Amino acid sequence: MNEDKIKKIEYIKESFKFKQLKEYHKAVEMLYKALAIESKETNDEDNVEILSQIGFLFMELENYPKALEEFQKALAINPNHSFSVLKSFDIYFKEKQFSKALNLAQKYCENNKNSIAYLNYFKALVALNKTQDAIEIFNALDENIKLDPDILYTISKIDPKKRKLLLEKIVDIDETHVNANLELAEIELKEGNYNKVINYCLNIVDDNPLALYYLALVEQSRHEYSKAIDLFIRAINIDYDTHDFYFDLAKAY
């Protein structure tokens, strides 16, 4: 191994150390140094991986235009580089550029017939309200992909009449699916089926603020105010700004 190759590897190692410390600017700097080294032992695929990692670091820094720029450089070398395509999709979707996200997902599906590819495809279609297209594509899928819980969850947003049935199917497949359990708990709470609410909330492995909130509402409805207050406070300690739990906490007092 020549000296340039060794130096390049050292820069990459340093970058990963900085990444673990969340010192992303320094991590990017190391990867740019690695990228600048030309070596006879370096191939294009090495540079694709470096560029994609630079793109990811810029995502961590929330500099999405720069991240996309680096992913595009990677894709110019290897148009089928999965990581760069999927992360580009994530940025477009996060930035609500749904048409660009759909275009990327559609192209990716042409060469990748898997759950991840179709999940992104459906997310973009639903975001653009292309529900009929989503249903037709879903119906044509292989059964194993149709049963992917995240795909089912995305499809469940299309038809309110079938929503509960699909959510129940998701929980049958994956008992711990967070979003499906939360939405079923909300539905059953409105219908007064408190035991079902408890079951769905307890299916969620980690403490979830909404699950704790729903459990608190159940205890409040049963006049178990001390238990309700404890659950409200736990929910607030996890999530004190996204959801407004304070009003119900005050009522419990």
C-alpha positions as CSV (number, residue, x, y, z in Angstrom):
1,M,0.0,0.0,0.0
2,N,1.5,3.3,-1.0
3,E,1.9,6.4,1.2
4,D,-1.0,8.3,-0.3
5,K,-3.4,5.4,0.3
6,I,-2.3,5.1,3.9
7,K,-2.8,8.9,4.5
8,K,-6.2,8.7,2.9
9,I,-7.3,5.9,5.2
10,E,-6.0,7.9,8.2
11,Y,-8.1,10.9,7.2
12,I,-11.2,8.6,7.0
13,K,-10.5,7.1,10.4
14,E,-10.1,10.6,11.9
15,S,-13.4,11.6,10.3
16,F,-15.2,8.7,11.9
17,K,-13.8,9.7,15.3
18,F,-15.0,13.2,14.9
19,K,-18.4,11.9,13.7
20,Q,-18.8,9.8,16.9
21,L,-18.1,13.0,18.9
22,K,-20.6,14.8,16.8
23,E,-18.0,17.2,15.7
24,Y,-19.4,17.2,12.2
25,H,-17.5,20.2,10.7
26,K,-14.1,18.5,11.6
27,A,-15.4,15.2,10.3
28,V,-16.2,16.9,6.9
29,E,-12.8,18.6,6.8
30,M,-11.1,15.2,7.2
31,L,-13.1,13.6,4.4
32,Y,-12.4,16.5,2.0
33,K,-8.7,16.0,2.8
34,A,-9.1,12.3,2.0
35,L,-11.0,13.1,-1.2
36,A,-8.2,15.4,-2.3
37,I,-5.6,12.7,-2.3
38,E,-5.2,11.1,-5.7
39,S,-3.8,7.5,-5.5
40,K,-3.3,4.8,-8.1
41,E,-5.0,2.5,-5.6
42,T,-8.1,4.7,-5.3
43,N,-11.1,3.7,-7.4
44,D,-14.3,5.6,-8.2
45,E,-16.3,3.6,-5.7
46,D,-14.1,4.8,-2.9
47,N,-14.8,8.4,-3.8
48,V,-18.6,7.6,-4.0
49,E,-18.5,6.4,-0.4
50,I,-16.6,9.4,0.8
51,L,-18.9,11.9,-1.1
52,S,-22.0,10.1,0.3
53,Q,-20.6,10.4,3.9
54,I,-19.8,14.1,3.4
55,G,-23.4,14.4,2.3
56,F,-24.6,12.6,5.4
57,L,-22.5,14.9,7.6
58,F,-24.0,18.0,6.0
59,M,-27.5,16.5,6.7
60,E,-26.5,16.2,10.4
61,L,-25.5,19.9,10.2
62,E,-28.9,20.6,8.6
63,N,-27.2,22.1,5.5
64,Y,-29.5,20.3,3.1
65,P,-28.5,22.1,-0.1
66,K,-24.9,21.2,0.5
67,A,-25.8,17.6,1.4
68,L,-27.8,17.3,-1.9
69,E,-24.8,18.7,-3.8
70,E,-22.5,16.0,-2.4
71,F,-25.0,13.2,-3.0
72,Q,-25.4,14.4,-6.6
73,K,-21.6,14.2,-7.0
74,A,-21.7,10.6,-5.7
75,L,-24.6,9.7,-8.0
76,A,-22.8,11.2,-11.0
77,I,-20.2,8.5,-10.5
78,N,-22.7,5.7,-9.5
79,P,-26.3,6.5,-10.4
80,N,-27.5,3.5,-8.4
81,H,-25.7,4.3,-5.2
82,S,-28.5,3.4,-2.7
83,F,-27.4,5.4,0.3
84,S,-27.1,8.6,-1.8
85,V,-30.5,8.1,-3.4
86,L,-32.3,7.3,-0.2
87,K,-30.8,10.2,1.7
88,S,-31.6,12.6,-1.1
89,F,-35.2,11.3,-0.9
90,D,-35.2,12.0,2.8
91,I,-34.1,15.6,2.2
92,Y,-36.6,16.3,-0.5
93,F,-39.4,14.8,1.6
94,K,-38.4,16.7,4.7
95,E,-38.2,20.0,2.7
96,K,-41.7,19.2,1.3
97,Q,-40.3,19.0,-2.3
98,F,-42.7,16.0,-2.9
99,S,-42.5,16.0,-6.7
100,K,-38.7,15.7,-6.6
101,A,-39.0,13.0,-4.0
102,L,-41.5,11.1,-6.1
103,N,-39.4,11.3,-9.2
104,L,-36.4,10.0,-7.2
105,A,-38.4,7.2,-5.6
106,Q,-40.0,6.2,-8.9
107,K,-36.6,5.8,-10.6
108,Y,-35.2,3.9,-7.6
109,C,-38.1,1.4,-7.7
110,E,-37.2,0.6,-11.3
111,N,-34.0,-1.2,-10.1
112,N,-34.9,-2.0,-6.5
113,K,-38.1,-4.1,-5.9
114,N,-37.9,-4.0,-2.1
115,S,-39.9,-2.7,0.8
116,I,-37.7,0.4,1.4
117,A,-38.0,1.5,-2.3
118,Y,-41.8,1.1,-2.3
119,L,-42.2,2.7,1.1
120,N,-40.6,5.9,-0.2
121,Y,-42.7,5.7,-3.4
122,F,-45.9,5.4,-1.4
123,K,-45.0,8.2,1.0
124,A,-44.4,10.6,-1.9
125,L,-47.6,9.5,-3.7
126,V,-49.7,10.0,-0.5
127,A,-48.1,13.4,0.2
128,L,-49.0,14.5,-3.4
129,N,-52.6,13.1,-2.9
130,K,-52.0,10.6,-5.8
131,T,-54.1,8.1,-3.9
132,Q,-55.5,6.1,-6.8
133,D,-51.9,5.6,-8.2
134,A,-50.8,4.4,-4.8
135,I,-53.7,1.9,-4.5
136,E,-53.1,0.5,-8.0
137,I,-49.3,0.1,-7.4
138,F,-50.0,-1.5,-4.0
139,N,-52.5,-4.0,-5.4
140,A,-49.9,-5.1,-7.9
141,L,-47.1,-5.8,-5.4
142,D,-45.8,-9.1,-4.2
143,E,-47.6,-10.3,-1.0
144,N,-44.4,-10.1,1.1
145,I,-44.0,-6.4,0.3
146,K,-47.7,-5.8,0.8
147,L,-47.3,-7.1,4.4
148,D,-44.6,-4.7,5.3
149,P,-45.9,-2.8,8.4
150,D,-44.6,0.6,7.3
151,I,-46.0,0.3,3.8
152,L,-49.4,-0.8,5.3
153,Y,-49.3,2.2,7.6
154,T,-48.7,4.6,4.7
155,I,-51.5,3.0,2.7
156,S,-53.8,3.2,5.7
157,K,-53.8,7.0,5.4
158,I,-55.7,6.8,2.1
159,D,-59.0,5.3,3.0
160,P,-60.6,6.4,6.4
161,K,-63.1,3.6,6.2
162,K,-60.4,0.9,6.0
163,R,-58.0,2.7,8.3
164,K,-58.8,0.9,11.6
165,L,-58.8,-2.5,9.9
166,L,-55.4,-1.8,8.4
167,L,-53.9,-0.5,11.6
168,E,-55.1,-3.7,13.4
169,K,-53.5,-5.7,10.7
170,I,-50.2,-3.9,11.2
171,V,-50.3,-4.6,15.0
172,D,-51.0,-8.3,14.2
173,I,-47.8,-8.3,12.1
174,D,-45.7,-6.1,14.3
175,E,-47.1,-5.8,17.9
176,T,-44.7,-3.0,18.8
177,H,-45.4,-0.7,15.7
178,V,-45.4,2.7,17.4
179,N,-47.6,4.7,15.0
180,A,-50.2,2.0,14.5
181,N,-50.6,1.4,18.3
182,L,-50.8,5.1,19.0
183,E,-53.5,5.7,16.4
184,L,-55.5,2.6,17.5
185,A,-55.2,3.8,21.1
186,E,-56.6,7.2,20.0
187,I,-59.5,5.6,18.2
188,E,-60.4,3.3,21.1
189,L,-60.1,6.2,23.5
190,K,-62.7,8.2,21.6
191,E,-65.0,5.1,21.7
192,G,-64.4,4.6,25.4
193,N,-62.7,1.2,25.1
194,Y,-60.2,1.8,27.8
195,N,-58.8,-1.7,28.2
196,K,-57.9,-1.7,24.5
197,V,-56.3,1.7,24.9
198,I,-54.1,0.3,27.7
199,N,-53.2,-2.7,25.6
200,Y,-52.1,-0.7,22.6
201,C,-50.1,1.8,24.7
202,L,-48.4,-1.0,26.6
203,N,-47.4,-2.6,23.2
204,I,-45.0,0.2,22.7
205,V,-41.7,-0.9,24.1
206,D,-40.1,2.5,25.0
207,D,-41.7,5.3,26.9
208,N,-43.7,7.3,24.4
209,P,-45.2,10.7,25.4
210,L,-48.5,10.2,23.6
211,A,-48.9,6.6,24.9
212,L,-48.3,8.0,28.5
213,Y,-50.8,10.8,27.7
214,Y,-53.5,8.3,26.6
215,L,-52.9,6.2,29.6
216,A,-53.2,9.3,31.8
217,L,-56.6,10.1,30.2
218,V,-57.8,6.6,30.9
219,E,-56.8,7.0,34.6
220,Q,-58.4,10.4,34.7
221,S,-61.7,9.0,33.3
222,R,-61.6,6.4,36.1
223,H,-61.0,9.2,38.7
224,E,-57.6,7.8,39.5
225,Y,-56.2,11.3,39.6
226,S,-52.8,10.6,41.3
227,K,-52.0,8.0,38.7
228,A,-53.2,10.3,35.9
229,I,-51.0,13.2,37.2
230,D,-47.9,10.9,37.4
231,L,-48.5,9.8,33.8
232,F,-49.1,13.4,32.6
233,I,-45.8,14.5,34.2
234,R,-43.9,11.6,32.7
235,A,-45.2,12.6,29.3
236,I,-44.3,16.2,29.8
237,N,-40.8,15.3,30.9
238,I,-40.2,13.5,27.6
239,D,-42.0,16.0,25.4
240,Y,-42.6,19.4,26.9
241,D,-43.1,21.4,23.7
242,T,-44.5,19.4,20.8
243,H,-47.8,18.5,22.5
244,D,-49.8,20.4,25.0
245,F,-50.3,18.1,28.0
246,Y,-50.5,20.9,30.5
247,F,-54.2,21.6,30.2
248,D,-55.1,18.0,31.0
249,L,-52.6,17.9,33.8
250,A,-54.2,21.0,35.4
251,K,-57.7,19.3,35.1
252,A,-56.3,16.2,36.9
253,Y,-55.2,18.4,39.8
